[in-house]
Amino acid sequence: MKYSRLLLGTIYLLSNIIFFFIMSSDLLLRGDFKQQVQIDQISLNIGLSLILLSFLFIFSIFSLSENSNRHKKTFQDNKKCTILDYIFASLAVLYLIGFYLGYISVFKTVSPPFWWNLSAFIIPYGYIFIIYIYYRLEHFNYISAFVSIVVILTSLVQLQTGVFIFFIPLVVEMMRKKYSYRKITTIILTGILIYPFFRHLKGVIGHFILYDGSSLSYFMDIYFTDFYDDGFLSYYFFLLSRTLERFQHLANISYVISNLDYLNSLVSNNDVFNLYFKPFSVIFDKIISLPDNALYMNALVAKTIDSTKDWNVHLGFFGGLLLSYEYLIILPVTLFIIFFVNIVSNRYLVSSVVDLHWLVVLCFVFHGWFNAYFEFFQAWLVFSIILAVSNTLKRCSFYVSSVS
């Protein structure tokens, strides 16, 4: 999957460079700022330099880690279902039930039940399913397909289509033996062009469910309303621009650079190290589902941009370092976890999980979403435990059957 990593990294890099020239033309920030915040050219120049530096740094880590870990374990089971598959089929059903009882849309929020929040604290459902799908990639079966469908559908209704970025390499890998890289690239770029229709679909599904839609015509009316009202091409290019803006974080890090004095005073009133590593605060927030209390640095900066909603910006790999010296601790800890996960995955898991890990590093750490990477690390730990338990049960059942 090195081609997928290189392709995704190229998309990220080119997006930042392209938006550098776009924002340099009128000095208005795109992305989260929606052309409502003005910026100076020096901040844009420094921001792009930091992005290029972090990009080279992360790919250097890729190269160094792979050169020191050449052993790649391969999947031993065939396509028949194993204990691991049945465990994840059960988790997928649990995920569906919990999500049905407490889904989130742009119109209304329904709190999930306490037992679901408790299980979600232990098991980061979204990430752990992605790890399972990658682990099963070479020997897909109907349970793997079921889990994939669950992840796709719930991501659409949850308005969290960012998870689709991890399905791009799966498509590439499945087509690798049939198509050339040129055709694969064409297919992926075509996917980016049609993604705005899926991006619009996720909000429509939430509205359809909440307001008890029962007919296809009702669904189609909701879907095409904005296209009719704003003009099809105009609204499509608006959605496409919002899609492409997801790949850049130049606007955010440039905003930090140009507002260092104010943001430094804001961050100095919060213990950033504890915001990232204070376990009891995170446990409390997860169990009772109070995202307002999850004051990560990304959320603190986001509040200065738009205080009317709870959200997080992406500050980039070095963005947090501009605001807090605690990042001198957070960055080494993150790098240690990256090497640890890669070494263990190389030795005990399959190569596709190693490739997934590097994609996660590229998507999360490169963008500065350290809290999201830590959540993936938690999912990786839980998956490793489940895999060890299922392998133990498999050996025990084999021993019992051989004795009897």
N, C-alpha and C positions, 0 to 999 in steps of 0.2 A: 504493500500500500504506500510505498514511498512516493509514487506518482501522485496519489491523492493528497498526501501531505504537502508536496511541492505545489500542486495546483491550488489548494486552499490557501497556502501561504502567499502564493503569487496574487490571488484575488484580494487578500487582505492588504498586501503591500501596494498594489496598483490602486486600490480604492483610496488609500490615504494620500497617495501622490496625486491622483486625479482631483480629489477634493481640496488638496493644497492649492492647485491652480484655480479651481472654481472659487474658493473663498478668498484667494489673493486678488481676484478681479474686482470684488466689491467690499471686501473686508467684513463680511457678514457670516456668522457661524451657522453651519447647517446641523443636521442631525437633531439632537435634543433641543437645540436652541431655535430652530424653525425660522432662521434668518431675522431674528428679533434682537440679537446681541451683536454689537460691533466689536471688532478685534483689531489689534495692530499687527503690522507685517512681521515685526521682530518676534512676537510670540508664536506666530505661525511657523517661522523659520526654525526657532528652537524646538517647537513641538515636533515638527517633521524630523529633525535631527535625532531627537530622543527615540522616536518610533523606529527609524532606521537602525539605530544603535541596539535597541532591544530586539529587533528582528534578527540581526546578525548574531547577537548573544545567544538567543534561544536556539537558533539553528546550529550554532557551535556546540551547544549542550547536546543536541540531537546526535551530532557526529561523534563527539567524545564518548557519549554513553554507549552508542552502538558499536564502536570500535572496541570497547572494553567488555562487551557482552555479546559475543557472537553466537552463543548457544541459543537456539530457538526450539522450544518444545512443540511438538505437533499433537493435534487432537487424536486420541486413541479410539474413541467410540465411533460406531457407525451411525447411520441415520435412525436406528431404532431408539425408542424413548428410554430414558434412564431415570433414576431417582431424581437427579438434578432437574430434569425436564418437568417431572410431576410437581416438584417443589415450586418451580417458577410458574407452572400453570395455576397452582393454588394461590400464589402471590398475585398473579394477574387478575384472578377472580376477586380477591380481596381488594385490590386496587380499583377495580370497576365498581364494586359495591360502595366503597368509601367515597369514590368520586361522584357516583350517582347521588349519594346522600348529601354531598356538600361541594358542588361544583361552583366555579367562579366565572362570571362573564362581565362584560363592560357595563351591563345594566343593573346588576344586582349581585350581592355576595351572600352565599349561604355557607355558614360555618360547618365544617365537617364534624362528625361526632367525636367525642373524647377518645374512644378506643382507636379510632383511625389516626388521630393526631399522635397518640402514643406509639402506635406501630410505625408511623411515618418518621417519628424521631429516631427509631432504631434502624429502620430500613429506608434509605432515600430512594423511593420507588423509581422515579424517572431514570436516574443514572444506573441503578443496579440492573434494570431491564436492558439498557443499552449494552452494558458489560456482558450480560448473558447472551444477547443476540450476536455480539462479536465473537464470543467464545464458541458459539455454535455455528459460526459462519461456514466452515468447511463441510459441515454435516447437518444441514438444515432439515428439520422435520415439521410436522403439522403443529406441534406445540410451539416451536420457534416462530412459525408463521403467525400463530394466534397471539403470542406475546408482542410481535411486531405490530399487528393490527391494533392491539390495545394501546400501545404507546402512541401510534399515529393519531388515532381517533381522540384519545383523551388530551393529547397535546393541542389538537385543533380546538376543542371545546374550551380548554383552559387558557386559550390565547397564548400558548407558549410554543410557537412554531420554530423557535430557535433550535429545538432538538433535531429538526430535519437536517441540520448541517452535518450530523453524524451519520445520516443515511446516504449522503452523497458518496462516500468511499465504499459503502456496501454495493451501490449500483455499479461503481467502477470495477470493483473486484468481481462481481458476477458477470460483467461483460468483457472482462479482460481477455479471456481466451477466444472470444468471438469477434471482437472489434479492435481496430487500431487505436492508439492513443488519440489520434486526430479525431476519429469519430466519437470517441468517448468525451473528449473536450467539447465537441459540438453539442452532444446530448446534454452535458452539464450546463453549458451556457444557455441552451434552449430551456432547461429547467429553471434557470434564474429568470428568464424572460416571462415564463408562465407562472412563476411564484406569486406575483401580485394577486392573481385570481384566488390562490389558496389563502393568501394573507387576508383578503377580504372575506373569504368563506368562514374563517374561524369566528368572527364576530356574528355573522349571520346564524351560524349553528347555535350559539348561545342564546340569541334572541328567539330562535325557533323553538328551542327546548323550554325556555322560561315562560313563553306566552302560549304554550300548548298548541303549536302549529300541527295541523293534521293532514295537510294536503300539499302536493308538490307545487301547485300553482301559488299557494301562499308563500312557500319557500322561495320560489323564483322571483316573486314580487319583491320580497325583502332583499334578495341578493342584488337585483338590478336597479334598485331605487337610486342609489348614489351614482351609478353609471349614467342613468337617464337624467338626473338632476344637474350633474356637473359636466355632462358631455363625456362620451365613452373614452375617447383618446386622452382628454384632459385628466380624467380621473385615473385612467390606467397609468399614465406617466407619473402622476402624483404617487401612486402606490409603488411604482417601480423605483422612483427616487428614494422613497422611504426604505425600500428593501436594500438598495445599494448603500444607503447611509449606515446600515447596520454593520457593514464591514470596516468602517473607519472610526477611529477615536481621536483623530487629529483635532476636531472641534473641542472636545472635552479637555484634552491636555493643554491646548492653547489657552482655553479659558482659565485653567488653573495657573498657568504661567503669568497671565496678565492680571490676575487677582490674588497674587501670592500674599500680600500683606493682610488683606481681609480674611482669606481662608486660613492663613496661619494662626490668626487670633481666634478663629472659630475652632480649629482643631486643638489648639492649646488648652481649651476648656474641657476637652474630652480625653480620656485615657485611651488612645488608639490601640495600644497593645492589648488592653483588657477587652476592647470592643471586638478584637479578632479571636482572642484565646480564652476569654472568661467563660468557663464551662457552665456554671450554674445559671448565668444570664441566658445563655443560648438554650439550655434545657427548658427553662421557664417559658421562654418565648415560643419554643416549638410545641410544647405540650398544650398550652392554652391558646396558641395561635394568635399572638399579638405582634404582628410584623412592625408596628410602630416603635417597639422597644429595641429592635435589632439595629442599633445605631452604628453600622459600619461606616468607615470613612467615605465609601462610595455614596452612602445615603446622606451623609452630612453635606457633601458637596452638592448632591442632587437637590437638597432642600433650598440651597441658595439660588438654584435655577428656577425651580417651580415648587413652591411650598404648599400647593393645593393638593398634592397627591404623594403617596408613599412609593418611592422608586429608588433605583440605584443608577449612577452613571458609571462608565468604564474609564478609569484614569490612566490606563496603560501600565506597562511593567515598571516604569520608573516614575510614574506620576505621583504616587503616594510618597515617594522619597523626597519630593520637593516640599511636602507639607509636614512630614513628621519623621523624626530620627528613629522612631520605633520601627520603621521599615528596614533599618539596618539589622534588626532581629528577624522581622517577618520574611525578608528575602532569603537569607541563609536557611531558615527553617523550611521554606517552600522548596528551595533547591535540594535540600537533603531528602525531603519527601519524594521529589521527582526521581532522584537517583535510586532511592529505596524501592519505589514502586516498579521502576524499570528493571532493576536487577532481579527482584523476586518474580516478576511476571515472566522474564526471560527464562528463569530456571524452572518454575513450577506451573506456569500457565502456557497459553499458546501465543504465537507471534501476532495474531490478529488483535489480541488484547493489548499487547505492547504498542501496536500501531494506533489503537484507540486512545491509549494514554497520551501519546504524543499529539494527537489531534486535540485532545482536551487541553493539554498544555498550550497549544497554539491558540485555541479559542478563548480560554479563560485567563491564563497567566499573562499572555501577550497583551490582553485587553485590561489587565489589572483586576479581574474578578477573582481575587484570592479566596474569598469566602465560598464562591462556587467551586473552586478547585478543591478546597478542603472538604466540601460536601461530596465531591466525586471520590476523594480519598476515603471517606467514610464508607461510601458504597462499595469501593474496591475491597476494603477490609471485610465488610459483611459478606460480599460475594465469595471471598477466599475462604471464610469460615463455613459458609453453606456448601461450597465445593468440597472442602475437607470432610465435612459431616456426611455428605452424600457418597463420597468415595469410601468412607469407613463403613457405611451401611451396605454399600455394594459388596465390599469384601466380606462382611459378616454374612450376608445372604448367600454369597457364593460358597463360603465355608460350611454353612448349615446344610445347603443343598448337596454338597459333596459328601458330607458325613452321613446324611440320611440316604 
